Amino acid sequence: MSEEKSYDYDLVVIGGGSGGMATARRAAEYGAKVALIEKGALGGTCVNVGCVPKKVMYNAALHVEMMHTLKDYGFNSEFKHFNWNHLKTKRDNLVKNLNEVYEKNLKKANITRITGIACFVDNHKLQVNNSFYTTKKIVIATGSRPRVPTNIEGSGLGITSDGFFELDCLPKKSVIVGAGYIGVELAGILSLLGSKTYMSIRHASILRTFDELLQSVAMEELEKNGVNFLRNSHVTRVAKSTDGTLVVDLSYKNEALRLSDVDVLIWAIGRDPNTEDLQLSKVHVDLTSTGHIKVNAYQETSASNIYALGDVCGIFQLTPVAIAAGRLLAERLYNNKPYAKFEYKNVPTGPLVFLKRKQFANMETNTLKYTNQDLPLYLTPLLTRKLNLL
């Protein structure tokens, strides 16, 4: 009888974001010898350039919105000055503290932290820098990155949501390209904080994957807060002026439009999976038509012993989903729960657009899809937050 092959680790997780951390820590709880590979700060998109810092900025903008109604409630206060750099310093310190918490959590769980970029050698072997590591199983949780168009002249002069958190001052004039929740959230934040904000959207509405009621109310609220929508438009060219500001040329309702003196152009047109460094072809991991890693219901890839979860799979790119999927995968692999898996359906989500509304899937579509009978569907205009006393 042949002896079982010896490996350095039971499990190696590639990626130190929410999904990767959740998988590694849960597996370690059940006695697995685990290593985690991450080239940057722990926490992934959510902690470093996503949910956490974005909500800090959202709360700042929310304070501005509430200031408009202070007099109605008996407060004698005026909004005179906003110190962007002060807030940035506080926000960055918060993120740094969370990075340190994640590092401590790895040490507490006896998980080996390997810093660098991982690439596959075979189904059980990874290379990081000039070192090699063997493992029984591998989980890919490398996340995604914001997309920048490659077919528009001067597109590199713009930034993405990642770059938004690097801004040292509030831009006087901003252009956001994209109608999804990231673009919508950044536009609302910038406008309320005092930036003259434009949104270039290809169609007539925003948040088109959400139900129509949310689309219309969100657009109405954003317009009230000063966002200028350029419906049915797209950017054709970006150039830099001698004073350092940008000139953004657009096709707007089939006519040319030029926006000058633009301080920042933010691309919010989607995200691409982080797979290019992994050398997946060596282990025959299949990808989807969009470049995401193809997995089955149990997070299994086409290659034996290799799993994937989170944004790199392109399914419900949300932090709680990645965490749940990672924990359930660890339960299945290391806690004798062979049928544990995340159910990718009816996942609630919602954008931060200064109104009290979230979406639980799509009301009308899913009502018809998951029932065998016609059910009455009642819609009513949303009562958004009204703080002013009339």
C-alpha positions as CSV (number, residue, x, y, z in Angstrom):
1,M,0.0,0.0,0.0
2,S,1.5,3.3,-1.1
3,E,2.0,6.1,1.4
4,E,0.1,9.3,1.1
5,K,2.1,12.1,-0.5
6,S,3.4,14.7,1.9
7,Y,2.6,18.4,1.3
8,D,3.7,21.6,2.9
9,Y,0.0,22.6,3.6
10,D,-3.5,21.1,3.6
11,L,-4.8,24.2,2.0
12,V,-3.4,27.3,0.4
13,V,-5.7,30.3,-0.3
14,I,-4.7,32.8,-3.0
15,G,-6.1,36.1,-2.0
16,G,-6.4,37.9,1.3
17,G,-9.8,39.6,0.7
18,S,-13.1,38.8,2.5
19,G,-13.7,35.4,0.8
20,G,-10.1,34.2,1.1
21,M,-9.8,35.2,4.8
22,A,-13.1,33.5,5.6
23,T,-12.1,30.3,3.9
24,A,-8.6,30.2,5.5
25,R,-9.8,30.9,9.0
26,R,-12.7,28.5,9.0
27,A,-10.4,25.7,7.6
28,A,-7.8,26.4,10.3
29,E,-10.5,26.2,13.0
30,Y,-11.0,22.5,11.9
31,G,-7.3,21.7,12.2
32,A,-6.2,22.2,8.6
33,K,-2.7,23.5,8.1
34,V,-3.3,26.7,6.0
35,A,-1.3,29.3,4.2
36,L,-2.6,32.5,2.6
37,I,-0.9,34.3,-0.3
38,E,-1.5,38.0,-0.7
39,K,0.6,40.6,-2.6
40,G,-0.8,43.7,-0.9
41,A,-2.7,44.7,2.2
42,L,-5.1,42.2,3.7
43,G,-8.8,42.9,3.4
44,G,-9.2,43.0,-0.3
45,T,-11.4,45.4,-2.2
46,C,-14.0,45.8,0.6
47,V,-11.6,46.9,3.3
48,N,-9.1,48.9,1.2
49,V,-10.9,50.5,-1.7
50,G,-14.5,49.4,-1.3
51,C,-17.2,49.1,1.3
52,V,-15.4,50.4,4.3
53,P,-13.8,53.6,3.0
54,K,-16.8,54.2,0.7
55,K,-19.2,54.2,3.7
56,V,-17.0,56.7,5.5
57,M,-17.4,59.0,2.5
58,Y,-21.1,58.2,2.3
59,N,-21.5,59.2,6.0
60,A,-19.7,62.5,5.3
61,A,-22.1,63.3,2.5
62,L,-25.0,62.3,4.7
63,H,-23.9,64.9,7.2
64,V,-24.1,67.5,4.5
65,E,-27.6,66.4,3.5
66,M,-28.7,66.6,7.1
67,M,-27.2,70.1,7.6
68,H,-29.8,71.4,5.2
69,T,-32.5,70.7,7.7
70,L,-30.8,71.7,11.0
71,K,-32.6,75.0,11.2
72,D,-36.0,73.2,11.0
73,Y,-35.0,71.3,14.2
74,G,-33.8,74.4,16.1
75,F,-30.1,74.2,15.4
76,N,-28.2,77.4,14.5
77,S,-25.5,75.9,12.2
78,E,-24.1,76.6,8.8
79,F,-22.0,74.5,6.5
80,K,-19.0,76.8,5.9
81,H,-16.1,74.5,5.1
82,F,-15.3,70.9,4.5
83,N,-11.7,69.6,5.0
84,W,-11.3,66.6,2.6
85,N,-7.8,65.9,3.7
86,H,-8.7,65.7,7.3
87,L,-11.4,63.1,6.5
88,K,-9.0,61.2,4.2
89,T,-6.4,60.9,7.0
90,K,-9.0,59.6,9.4
91,R,-10.4,57.2,6.8
92,D,-7.0,55.9,5.8
93,N,-6.1,55.3,9.5
94,L,-9.3,53.3,9.9
95,V,-8.4,51.1,6.9
96,K,-4.8,50.7,8.2
97,N,-6.2,49.6,11.6
98,L,-8.4,47.0,9.9
99,N,-5.4,45.7,7.9
100,E,-3.7,45.1,11.3
101,V,-6.7,43.3,12.7
102,Y,-6.7,41.0,9.7
103,E,-3.0,40.3,10.2
104,K,-3.6,39.5,13.9
105,N,-6.4,37.2,13.0
106,L,-4.2,35.2,10.7
107,K,-1.6,34.8,13.5
108,K,-4.2,33.8,16.0
109,A,-5.4,31.1,13.7
110,N,-1.8,29.9,13.0
111,I,-2.2,30.6,9.3
112,T,1.0,31.3,7.4
113,R,1.0,34.6,5.6
114,I,3.0,34.5,2.3
115,T,3.5,37.9,0.6
116,G,3.8,38.0,-3.1
117,I,2.1,37.0,-6.4
118,A,1.2,33.4,-6.8
119,C,1.3,31.3,-10.0
120,F,0.5,27.7,-10.6
121,V,3.2,25.1,-11.3
122,D,0.7,22.2,-11.1
123,N,-2.5,21.2,-9.3
124,H,-0.6,20.9,-6.0
125,K,2.3,23.3,-6.4
126,L,2.5,27.1,-6.4
127,Q,5.3,29.5,-6.9
128,V,5.6,32.8,-5.1
129,N,8.6,35.0,-6.0
130,N,11.4,32.4,-6.0
131,S,9.9,30.0,-3.5
132,F,7.7,26.9,-4.1
133,Y,4.9,25.6,-1.9
134,T,3.0,22.3,-2.1
135,T,-0.5,21.8,-0.9
136,K,-3.4,19.3,-1.0
137,K,-6.0,21.8,-2.0
138,I,-6.0,25.4,-3.4
139,V,-8.6,28.1,-3.3
140,I,-8.5,31.0,-5.7
141,A,-10.0,34.2,-4.2
142,T,-8.1,36.9,-6.0
143,G,-11.0,39.2,-6.5
144,S,-11.4,41.8,-9.3
145,R,-10.3,45.2,-10.3
146,P,-12.0,48.2,-11.9
147,R,-12.1,48.3,-15.7
148,V,-10.6,51.1,-17.8
149,P,-11.6,51.3,-21.5
150,T,-8.9,50.7,-24.0
151,N,-10.6,52.0,-27.1
152,I,-11.0,55.6,-26.1
153,E,-8.2,58.1,-26.7
154,G,-6.9,59.5,-23.4
155,S,-8.8,57.0,-21.2
156,G,-5.7,56.6,-19.0
157,L,-6.1,60.2,-17.9
158,G,-9.1,59.1,-15.9
159,I,-9.1,57.1,-12.6
160,T,-11.3,54.4,-11.2
161,S,-13.0,53.8,-7.9
162,D,-9.6,52.8,-6.5
163,G,-8.1,56.2,-7.5
164,F,-11.1,58.0,-5.9
165,F,-9.7,57.0,-2.5
166,E,-6.3,58.4,-3.4
167,L,-7.6,61.9,-4.1
168,D,-6.0,64.5,-1.8
169,C,-8.7,67.2,-2.3
170,L,-12.3,67.5,-3.3
171,P,-12.5,68.0,-7.1
172,K,-14.4,71.1,-8.1
173,K,-15.7,69.4,-11.2
174,S,-16.2,65.7,-11.7
175,V,-17.4,63.4,-14.5
176,I,-18.5,59.9,-13.6
177,V,-18.9,57.4,-16.5
178,G,-21.2,54.4,-15.7
179,A,-24.7,53.8,-14.5
180,G,-24.1,51.0,-12.0
181,Y,-24.1,51.2,-8.2
182,I,-20.4,52.2,-7.9
183,G,-20.8,55.2,-10.3
184,V,-24.1,56.2,-8.7
185,E,-22.6,56.1,-5.2
186,L,-19.5,58.1,-6.1
187,A,-21.6,60.7,-7.9
188,G,-23.9,61.2,-5.0
189,I,-21.0,61.5,-2.6
190,L,-19.1,64.0,-4.7
191,S,-22.1,66.1,-5.4
192,L,-23.2,66.5,-1.8
193,L,-19.7,67.3,-0.7
194,G,-19.6,70.2,-3.2
195,S,-18.2,68.9,-6.5
196,K,-20.1,69.9,-9.6
197,T,-20.8,66.4,-10.8
198,Y,-21.8,65.0,-14.2
199,M,-22.8,61.4,-14.9
200,S,-22.4,60.0,-18.4
201,I,-24.8,57.1,-18.9
202,R,-25.4,55.1,-22.1
203,H,-29.1,54.7,-21.6
204,A,-31.9,56.8,-20.1
205,S,-31.8,55.4,-16.5
206,I,-29.3,54.2,-13.9
207,L,-29.1,51.0,-11.9
208,R,-30.6,49.1,-14.7
209,T,-30.2,45.7,-13.0
210,F,-32.5,46.9,-10.2
211,D,-36.2,47.2,-10.3
212,E,-37.7,50.2,-12.2
213,L,-39.1,51.8,-9.0
214,L,-35.7,52.0,-7.4
215,Q,-34.2,53.3,-10.7
216,S,-36.6,56.2,-11.0
217,V,-36.5,57.3,-7.3
218,A,-32.7,57.1,-7.1
219,M,-32.3,59.2,-10.2
220,E,-34.8,61.8,-8.9
221,E,-33.0,62.0,-5.5
222,L,-29.6,62.3,-7.2
223,E,-30.8,65.1,-9.4
224,K,-32.2,66.9,-6.4
225,N,-28.7,66.6,-4.8
226,G,-27.1,68.3,-7.8
227,V,-26.0,65.4,-10.1
228,N,-26.2,66.4,-13.8
229,F,-27.2,63.3,-15.9
230,L,-26.0,63.1,-19.5
231,R,-28.5,60.4,-20.7
232,N,-27.7,58.4,-23.8
233,S,-24.1,59.5,-23.9
234,H,-20.6,58.1,-24.1
235,V,-17.1,59.5,-23.9
236,T,-15.3,59.7,-27.2
237,R,-12.0,61.4,-26.1
238,V,-10.1,62.7,-23.0
239,A,-7.3,65.2,-23.1
240,K,-5.3,67.2,-20.6
241,S,-5.2,71.0,-20.7
242,T,-2.2,73.2,-20.0
243,D,-3.5,73.9,-16.5
244,G,-3.7,70.2,-15.7
245,T,-7.5,69.9,-15.9
246,L,-9.2,67.5,-18.3
247,V,-11.2,68.1,-21.4
248,V,-13.9,65.4,-21.9
249,D,-15.5,65.0,-25.3
250,L,-18.8,63.0,-25.4
251,S,-21.4,61.9,-27.9
252,Y,-24.6,63.2,-26.2
253,K,-27.9,62.3,-27.8
254,N,-26.0,61.8,-31.1
255,E,-24.4,65.3,-30.9
256,A,-20.9,66.4,-29.8
257,L,-20.6,67.8,-26.2
258,R,-17.4,69.0,-24.6
259,L,-16.9,69.4,-20.8
260,S,-13.9,71.5,-19.9
261,D,-12.1,72.3,-16.6
262,V,-12.8,68.8,-15.4
263,D,-10.7,67.9,-12.3
264,V,-11.4,64.2,-12.2
265,L,-12.9,61.7,-14.6
266,I,-13.9,58.4,-12.9
267,W,-14.5,55.2,-14.9
268,A,-17.2,53.1,-13.3
269,I,-17.9,50.7,-16.1
270,G,-17.5,47.4,-14.5
271,R,-14.8,45.1,-13.1
272,D,-12.4,42.4,-14.5
273,P,-11.3,39.3,-12.6
274,N,-7.7,39.1,-11.3
275,T,-6.5,35.9,-13.1
276,E,-3.7,37.1,-15.4
277,D,-0.8,36.3,-13.0
278,L,-2.0,32.8,-12.0
279,Q,-1.0,31.0,-15.2
280,L,-4.2,29.0,-15.1
281,S,-3.5,27.3,-18.4
282,K,-0.9,25.2,-16.7
283,V,-3.6,23.5,-14.6
284,H,-6.4,23.7,-17.2
285,V,-8.8,25.8,-15.2
286,D,-11.7,26.8,-17.5
287,L,-12.8,30.4,-17.8
288,T,-16.2,31.9,-18.8
289,S,-16.6,34.1,-21.8
290,T,-16.0,37.1,-19.6
291,G,-12.7,35.8,-18.2
292,H,-14.1,34.7,-14.8
293,I,-13.2,31.3,-13.3
294,K,-15.9,28.8,-14.1
295,V,-17.1,26.9,-11.0
296,N,-20.0,24.5,-10.2
297,A,-22.4,24.8,-7.2
298,Y,-19.6,23.6,-4.8
299,Q,-17.0,26.2,-5.9
300,E,-15.1,23.5,-7.8
301,T,-13.2,24.5,-10.9
302,S,-12.5,22.2,-13.9
303,A,-9.2,21.2,-12.3
304,S,-9.0,18.7,-9.4
305,N,-8.2,20.0,-6.0
306,I,-8.6,23.6,-7.1
307,Y,-11.6,25.8,-6.0
308,A,-12.6,29.4,-6.6
309,L,-15.0,31.9,-5.0
310,G,-15.8,35.6,-4.7
311,D,-15.4,38.3,-7.4
312,V,-13.0,36.2,-9.5
313,C,-16.0,34.0,-10.3
314,G,-18.2,36.9,-11.3
315,I,-21.3,35.7,-9.4
316,F,-22.9,38.2,-6.9
317,Q,-19.8,40.2,-6.4
318,L,-20.7,41.1,-2.8
319,T,-18.6,40.8,0.4
320,P,-21.1,38.8,2.5
321,V,-21.6,36.4,-0.4
322,A,-17.8,35.7,-0.7
323,I,-17.6,35.2,3.1
324,A,-20.5,32.8,3.2
325,A,-19.3,30.8,0.2
326,G,-15.8,30.6,1.7
327,R,-17.0,29.4,5.1
328,L,-19.3,26.8,3.6
329,L,-16.5,25.5,1.4
330,A,-14.3,25.0,4.4
331,E,-17.2,23.3,6.2
332,R,-17.5,20.8,3.3
333,L,-13.8,20.2,3.0
334,Y,-12.8,20.0,6.7
335,N,-16.0,19.5,8.8
336,N,-17.6,16.5,7.2
337,K,-20.5,18.4,5.6
338,P,-20.4,17.1,2.1
339,Y,-23.4,19.0,0.9
340,A,-22.6,22.4,2.3
341,K,-22.7,25.1,-0.4
342,F,-23.9,28.7,-0.9
343,E,-27.2,29.1,-2.6
344,Y,-26.7,31.9,-5.2
345,K,-30.3,33.1,-5.4
346,N,-32.5,35.8,-3.8
347,V,-29.5,37.7,-2.5
348,P,-30.5,41.1,-1.2
349,T,-28.4,44.1,-2.3
350,G,-28.7,47.8,-2.6
351,P,-26.8,51.0,-3.5
352,L,-26.0,53.8,-1.1
353,V,-28.0,56.6,-2.8
354,F,-29.3,58.6,0.2
355,L,-32.7,56.9,0.3
356,K,-34.0,54.1,2.5
357,R,-34.4,51.4,-0.1
358,K,-32.8,48.0,-0.7
359,Q,-33.6,45.4,-3.3
360,F,-34.4,41.8,-2.6
361,A,-33.8,40.5,-6.1
362,N,-36.3,41.8,-8.6
363,M,-39.8,41.9,-7.3
364,E,-41.8,41.4,-10.4
365,T,-39.5,39.1,-12.3
366,N,-38.9,36.7,-9.5
367,T,-42.6,36.7,-8.4
368,L,-43.4,35.3,-11.8
369,K,-40.4,33.0,-12.0
370,Y,-40.8,31.2,-8.6
371,T,-44.6,30.8,-8.5
372,N,-46.9,28.7,-10.7
373,Q,-49.8,31.1,-10.3
374,D,-50.5,34.7,-11.1
375,L,-50.1,36.8,-8.1
376,P,-51.2,40.5,-7.7
377,L,-48.3,42.9,-7.6
378,Y,-48.8,46.3,-6.0
379,L,-46.4,49.1,-6.6
380,T,-46.5,52.5,-4.9
381,P,-44.2,55.5,-5.0
382,L,-41.4,55.3,-2.4
383,L,-41.4,57.7,0.5
384,T,-37.8,58.8,0.6
385,R,-36.2,60.4,3.6
386,K,-37.8,63.8,4.3
387,L,-36.1,65.6,7.2
388,N,-37.2,69.1,6.6
389,L,-40.2,70.4,8.5
390,L,-42.7,72.3,6.4
